[in-house]
């Protein structure tokens, strides 16, 4: 069994929210004797009170159950409280129940906005509208009892004093999704209400291996330092934080033993971008190439502090635009490589194609020695450490989604087989494939894990998921990939800019300032202010339609041919103009303005 990981101060697990005309009151209803939290609907100020105010018989307050306070965000004039209104228990982590936030609610504390100037009201409304995205944020998980931001090994290594701290103070800030949103509550010393959340995935199954019942859990923890949407968050920032950085922990428990294996994924660690411009695959651009080695050094220094040895597995193409990025990555790694940092390139598409993913065994043979040397974390039934993980494999492709998930699932499978042999469940030659039911559940575990991360970054489930789910490529899987690729194109070009703004606002990557934000974020200058892809497309189709109809109406005449030619010419001219200015016609972030 794991050591006791409970924090010194318990969080409230059930609450009742009272909506009075002038304030919200959060009442603990889990049997604790804690104070009530009162939040002013005028300015968002908070205080603890010992009893509810009297209710008017004419205006009965609305009451709803809530299961956690996520935090509060302050804009120009008002504040906005975010609470969990529905939850689902999805399993347990080291003996503690884990919940998924199924429904969120934004509570407006902006009555003071009534007395604000009209322009300020307009700006506030646009910022507040972005917050509605928070109510649909996917993949938020939490626990009232255990720190979900830390892996099993890092939890085990926590000192006794740290274990007595509130959960939010134990948390790894990289994976604390509501880190910024909690700040106002922290300032008001509201520890029992401070619920840490991660964004990612939590998958679990229980199955028999022979006569032994095994529990397998897969947790993904997304880093909040450079998170966002697929095309608007690429590469790394100047501090070495990379886009779509995810820590994945695979845990198996049986016979009282606990074994854990951690992997990470993340974008190539230098400054590069891929700005949408209506083409299917926008051009890759390296920004400040002279900074690439320094940024990569910073990134791997941070990884070494947390995980010690690091093996970087690069899965991108050797040629074309991807090859341009891969060459820069390889060049930077030549200056960084050491006994603790190693780089391996594996051209996934060239070697595996679109169907021969079994050829990943070639890659596994190249890194098997690293996995054997750095191992995994293992506790016996008395909670004693038998083995620790001394290094981590860092995998990347372009998106760190599809190729990456297929590859990580292979590494996880191989290490799980080692763990089962160490526990005496498998013989030397036995594999997961030898147990069909367990094998099927394990494949589904990783496929769902990949879909969850992909939906949060790209808006669609993962591509190549049929191989992870079934162990082979299928016709239906290829058709699903085609459909999801088209959906990614649509979301990248016409939806994700606004979504990126909402994420930046929630995560504190963009902090609203009264002195700076005096104009609405929607106000733009030049072509982007008037460009509308829908209008342009409508004009192109209308021109082609008129040209076709004119040609089909009776005998041809010079006037009709000329009219058709002019309509078709206008359509072609508009299409060419849109193509030449594609970036202006896309949905772009307004808060952090891209090039």
FIDO-360483 format. One line per 4 residues: their letters; for each residue x, y, z of C-alpha. Coordinates in steps of 0.02 Angstrom, whole numbers, always signed. Each point is the difference from the previous one (the first is absolute). Layout:
<atoms>
a) X Y Z  ...
</atoms>
This chain:
<atoms>
xxxx) +0 +0 +0  +55 +178 -30  +44 +110 +145  -139 +109 +66
xxxx) -11 +152 -113  -144 +95 +78  +28 +185 +23  -10 +80 +172
xxxx) -157 +99 -40  -152 -82 -77  -90 +73 -150  -188 +19 -1
xxxx) -71 -139 -109  -181 +59 -12  -69 +176 +8  -161 +96 -26
xxxx) +2 +161 -100  -126 +134 +51  -32 +136 -129  -58 +156 +94
xxxx) -32 +164 -95  +158 +79 +69  +114 -148 +34  +38 -183 -29
xxxx) +23 -109 +154  +88 -168 -5  -54 -112 +144  +98 -159 +42
xxxx) -124 -147 +11  +119 -147 +21  -20 -8 +188  +145 +116 +38
xxxx) -28 +149 +114  +89 +125 -111  -50 +180 -29  -102 +57 -149
xxxx) +85 +93 -143  -89 +161 -52  +43 +79 -169  -66 +173 -43
xxxx) -92 +8 -167  +52 +181 -12  +189 -11 -1  +44 -182 +37
xxxx) +70 +35 +173  +1 -152 +116  -18 -32 +185  -42 -143 +118
xxxx) -163 +8 +98  -75 -113 +135  -181 -3 -55  -114 +35 -146
xxxx) -87 +168 -14  -188 +2 +19  -97 -40 -158  -138 +116 -60
xxxx) -167 -87 -27  -17 +103 -160  +168 -51 -76  +48 -178 +42
xxxx) +183 -30 -46  +41 -129 -133  +91 -150 +73  +110 -127 -90
xxxx) +124 -133 +52  +183 +27 -43  +148 -115 +19  +145 +118 -5
xxxx) +57 +179 -25  +120 +9 -147  +47 +181 +25  -38 +179 -46
xxxx) +53 +111 -144  +1 +189 +10  -26 +101 -159  -14 +189 -21
xxxx) -153 +35 +108  -68 -167 +58  +58 -166 +71  -58 -173 -52
xxxx) -11 -151 +114  +16 -174 -77  -76 -150 +92  -27 -185 -36
xxxx) -185 -41 -10  +14 -185 -46  +132 -134 +20  +30 -184 -39
xxxx) +109 -122 +95  +115 -78 -132  +110 -111 +109  +131 +14 +134
xxxx) +180 +59 +11  +102 -92 +131  -158 -41 +98  -81 +172 -12
xxxx) -156 +35 -107  +28 +106 -157  -138 +106 -76  -28 +76 -170
xxxx) -80 +173 -8  -153 -30 -111  -78 +173 +10  +68 +172 +43
xxxx) -91 +163 +33  +60 +179 -17  -75 +114 +133  +8 +185 -45
xxxx) +49 +121 +138  -11 +157 -105  -146 +103 +63  +120 +147 +12
xxxx) +7 -3 -189  -169 +91 -3  +87 +162 +46  +144 -22 -123
xxxx) +22 +100 -163  -78 -80 -155  +167 -37 -81  +60 -90 +157
xxxx) -161 -100 +2  +31 -55 -179  +178 -55 +37  -53 -91 +158
xxxx) -139 -91 -93  +119 -62 -134  +123 -65 +129  -142 -80 +100
xxxx) -65 -86 -157  +168 -86 -17  -25 -76 +172  -149 -100 -63
xxxx) +131 -114 -79  +50 -49 +178  -168 -82 +28  +43 -123 -140
xxxx) +181 -33 +49  +31 -187 -27  +102 -120 +105  +4 +81 +172
xxxx) +36 -121 +144  +20 +24 +188  +12 -86 +168  -44 +65 +172
xxxx) +129 -112 +84  +156 -25 -107  +110 +112 -105  -43 -49 -178
xxxx) +135 +112 -75  +139 -113 +67  +50 -172 -62  +5 -148 +120
xxxx) +189 +14 +18  -5 +187 +36  -141 -25 +126  +103 -133 +87
xxxx) +149 +118 +8  -99 +142 +81  +69 +48 +169  -108 -15 +157
xxxx) -19 +189 +12  -58 +13 -181  -131 -135 +29  -81 +110 +133
xxxx) -21 +147 -119  -164 +34 -91  -10 -89 -167  +21 +158 -101
xxxx) +167 +35 +85  +62 -177 -35  -46 +14 -184  +121 +5 -145
xxxx) -43 +169 -78  +33 -68 -174  -152 -112 +9  -114 +106 +111
xxxx) -129 +52 -129  -84 +131 +110  +161 +70 +70  -40 +178 -55
xxxx) -185 -11 +44  +41 -47 +180  +103 +155 +36  -141 +108 +67
xxxx) -59 -141 +114  +177 -29 +61  +16 +185 +41  -157 -17 +108
xxxx) +71 -155 +90  -144 -114 -51  +96 -166 +4  -151 -117 +26
xxxx) -76 +69 -161  +160 -8 -105  -28 -150 -114  +148 -42 -115
xxxx) -44 -66 -173  +99 -79 -140  -48 -3 -183  +37 -159 -95
xxxx) -66 -176 +10  -38 -131 +131  -29 -176 -65  -18 -157 +105
xxxx) -45 -183 -15  +3 -155 +107  +30 -171 -77  +60 -174 +43
xxxx) +172 -62 -52  -18 -184 +33  -65 -6 +178  +67 +172 +45
xxxx) -111 +155 -3  +96 +151 -62  -42 +185 +4  +74 +103 -141
xxxx) -12 +190 -4  +61 +124 -130  +10 +184 +47  +44 +145 -116
xxxx) +48 +166 +77  +5 +146 -122  +119 +142 +38  -83 +171 +16
xxxx) +156 +103 -35  -21 +3 -190  -167 -81 -31  -125 +40 -134
xxxx) -61 -54 -170  +95 -98 -131  +52 +135 -123  +10 +147 +121
xxxx) +115 -86 +124  +152 -77 -82  +180 -22 +52  +69 +80 +157
xxxx) +4 +170 +83  +160 +89 +49  +0 -88 +170  -2 -174 -78
xxxx) -182 -44 +36  -69 -97 -147  -173 -18 -75  -105 -154 +37
xxxx) +117 -61 +136  -82 -149 +84  +60 -115 +138  -75 -175 -17
xxxx) +7 -119 +147  -45 -184 -15  -38 -84 +167  -32 -183 +39
xxxx) -56 -65 +170  -13 -182 +53  +38 -107 +151  +31 +161 +96
xxxx) +138 +50 -121  -1 +168 -90  +101 +28 -158  +9 +162 -98
xxxx) +80 +52 -165  +7 +182 -58  +23 +67 -177  -12 +177 -69
xxxx) -42 +78 -167  +20 +177 -63  +30 +110 -151  +176 +21 -70
xxxx) +86 +115 +126  +45 +154 -99  -101 +146 -68  -98 -51 -155
xxxx) -174 +29 -65  -125 -53 -133  -121 +144 -26  -163 -52 -84
xxxx) -30 +77 -171  -141 -107 -74  +123 -125 -76  -16 -179 +61
xxxx) +177 -4 +70  +68 +174 +37  +185 +32 -15  +113 -34 +150
xxxx) +102 +150 +55  +143 +5 +126  +1 +162 +98  +168 +63 +64
xxxx) +97 -155 -55  +155 +66 +89  -93 -27 +166  -43 -183 -34
xxxx) +144 -79 +96  -21 +113 +153  -187 -35 +10  +25 -188 -22
xxxx) +134 +3 +136  -121 +87 +118  -136 -126 -40  +108 -153 +31
xxxx) +74 +77 +157  -176 +11 +72  -36 -180 -53  +160 -63 +82
xxxx) -44 +88 +164  -165 -94 +7  +33 -166 -88  +191 -13 +0
xxxx) +57 -89 -160  -95 +43 -160  -13 -91 -166  -76 +108 -138
xxxx) -88 -102 -135  -36 +105 -155  -129 -79 -118  -15 +135 -134
xxxx) +39 -22 -184  +180 +14 -60  -47 +101 -154  -114 +144 -48
xxxx) -62 +130 +122  +7 -122 +146  +179 -42 -47  +44 +185 +14
xxxx) -58 -1 +181  +78 -169 +39  +169 +58 -64  -6 +151 +116
xxxx) -49 -113 +146  +142 -122 -37  +124 +144 -16  -53 +72 +169
xxxx) +12 -172 +81  +180 -21 -60  +47 +142 +117  -103 -70 +144
xxxx) +30 -188 -9  +86 -71 +155  -4 -152 +111  -171 +57 +62
xxxx) -75 +64 -164  -13 -105 -158  -85 +30 -169  -71 -131 -119
xxxx) -83 +39 -167  -124 -123 -74  -88 +47 -163  -169 -74 +46
xxxx) -86 +29 -167  +146 -60 -106  +29 -159 +100  -178 -44 +53
xxxx) -100 +80 -141  -186 +7 +36  -28 -184 +47  +162 -84 +56
xxxx) +7 +64 +178  +73 -165 +59  +165 +68 -67  +7 +107 +156
xxxx) +94 -150 +70  +151 +72 -92  -12 +157 +109  -27 -103 +157
xxxx) +162 -94 -31  +92 +167 -8  -63 +60 +169  -22 -163 +95
xxxx) +164 +26 +91  -58 +170 +65  -163 -73 +64  +89 -144 +86
xxxx) +129 +114 +81  -124 +130 +64  -140 -119 +43  -162 +39 +90
xxxx) -66 +33 +175  -51 -150 +108  -67 -18 +177  -33 -164 +91
xxxx) -152 -44 +105  +79 +86 +153  +23 +164 -94  +189 -24 -13
xxxx) +88 +63 -156  +76 -142 -100  +44 +98 -155  -5 +180 -63
xxxx) -11 +77 -172  +162 +92 -40  -42 +76 -169  -138 +39 -123
xxxx) -33 -23 -185  -57 +162 -84  -94 -34 -163  -50 +126 -132
xxxx) -72 +11 -174  -69 +161 -75  -161 +6 +103  +60 -123 +136
xxxx) -167 -89 -23  -18 -140 -126  +172 -74 -36  +49 +42 +179
xxxx) -145 -95 +79  +30 -156 -106  +183 +2 +51  -29 +35 +185
xxxx) -127 -142 +9  +135 -120 -61  +125 +60 +131  -134 -14 +135
xxxx) -44 -177 -55  +181 -59 +7  +31 +74 +173  -165 -71 +66
xxxx) +57 -173 -54  +164 +25 +96  -99 +52 +154  -114 -152 -10
xxxx) +152 -113 -12  +81 +87 +149  -160 -28 +101  +1 -184 -45
xxxx) -160 +7 -103  +81 -28 -171  +128 -131 -46  +157 +52 -93
xxxx) -79 -26 -171  -178 +54 +41  -70 +160 -77  -160 +103 +12
xxxx) -53 -76 -167  -12 -167 +91  -153 +64 +95  -131 +57 -128
xxxx) -122 +84 +122  +138 +95 +89  +79 +45 -168  -163 +70 -68
xxxx) -30 +106 +155  +178 +64 -6  -16 +54 -181  -162 +93 +37
xxxx) +84 +85 +148  +135 +77 -109  -119 +40 -144  -115 +98 +117
xxxx) +151 +86 +76  +58 +56 -172  -174 +61 -48  -16 +104 +158
xxxx) +165 +92 -27  -36 +24 -184  -173 +74 +31  +72 +126 +121
xxxx) +138 +56 -120  -73 -24 -175  -188 -15 +29  -14 -177 -71
xxxx) +43 -176 +57  +174 -65 -41  +45 -63 -172  +69 -177 -16
xxxx) -106 -44 +152  -60 -162 -81  +175 -73 +13  +10 +41 +185
xxxx) -177 -64 +29  +5 -158 -106  +184 -32 -35  -22 +27 -188
xxxx) -55 +129 -127  -181 -17 -58  -100 +72 -144  -117 +85 +122
xxxx) +149 +71 +94  +73 +74 -159  -169 +77 -44  -13 +72 +177
xxxx) +174 +74 -19  -53 +86 -161  -155 +71 +84  +98 +59 +153
xxxx) +136 +77 -109  -132 +104 -90  -77 +50 +167  +172 +54 +63
xxxx) +20 +109 -154  -167 +85 +33  +34 +28 +185  +179 +61 -29
xxxx) -54 +129 -127  -170 +59 +62  -22 -38 +186  +161 -19 +97
xxxx) +53 +183 +5  -144 +44 +116  +28 -159 +100  +183 +48 +22
xxxx) -52 +170 +69  -113 -85 +127  +139 -117 +56  +124 +143 +17
xxxx) -125 +96 +105  -39 -147 +115  +181 -50 +24  +66 +174 +33
xxxx) +105 +5 -158  -93 +162 -37  -42 +107 +151  -133 +133 -26
xxxx) +60 +175 +40  -113 +151 +22  +134 +117 -66  +33 -107 -156
xxxx) -166 -81 -45  -104 +154 -38  -49 -66 -171  -93 -161 -35
xxxx) +110 -147 -52  -108 -20 -156  +56 +169 -68  +129 -24 -138
xxxx) +79 +106 -134  +30 -26 -185  -58 -151 -99  -29 -116 +152
xxxx) -131 +124 +62  -110 -27 -154  +54 -170 -66  -135 -133 +10
xxxx) +27 -171 -75  -187 -36 +1  -37 +158 -100  +142 -35 -121
xxxx) -56 -180 -25  -179 +56 -28  +56 +125 -134  +107 -131 -88
xxxx) -143 -126 -3  -126 +134 -55  +112 +53 -143  +23 -179 -61
xxxx) -186 -33 +17  -47 +153 -102  +128 -44 -133  -69 -176 -16
xxxx) -183 +54 -3  +36 +133 -132  +82 -126 -116  -145 -122 +15
xxxx) -139 +124 -40  -43 -21 -183  +113 +32 -151  +170 +76 +36
xxxx) +24 +184 -34  +146 +117 +17  -80 +89 +148  -38 -162 +92
xxxx) +175 -68 -30  +76 +165 +57  -108 +2 +156  +48 -180 +42
xxxx) +183 +41 -30  -8 +151 +115  -89 -98 +139  +126 -142 -12
xxxx) +142 +126 -6  -60 +87 +158  -12 -169 +88  +176 -47 -52
xxxx) +67 +171 +52  -82 -10 +171  +65 -178 +25  +175 +53 -50
xxxx) -7 +149 +119  -57 -110 +144  +138 -127 -38  +132 +137 -5
xxxx) -61 +72 +165  -50 -162 +85  +61 +48 +173  -118 +151 +6
xxxx) -151 -111 -36  +34 -123 +142  -64 +6 +178  +151 +70 +91
xxxx) +37 +34 +184  -32 +181 +48  +86 +8 +170  +174 -62 -50
xxx) +4 +60 -179  +100 -119 -113  +101 +58 -149
</atoms>
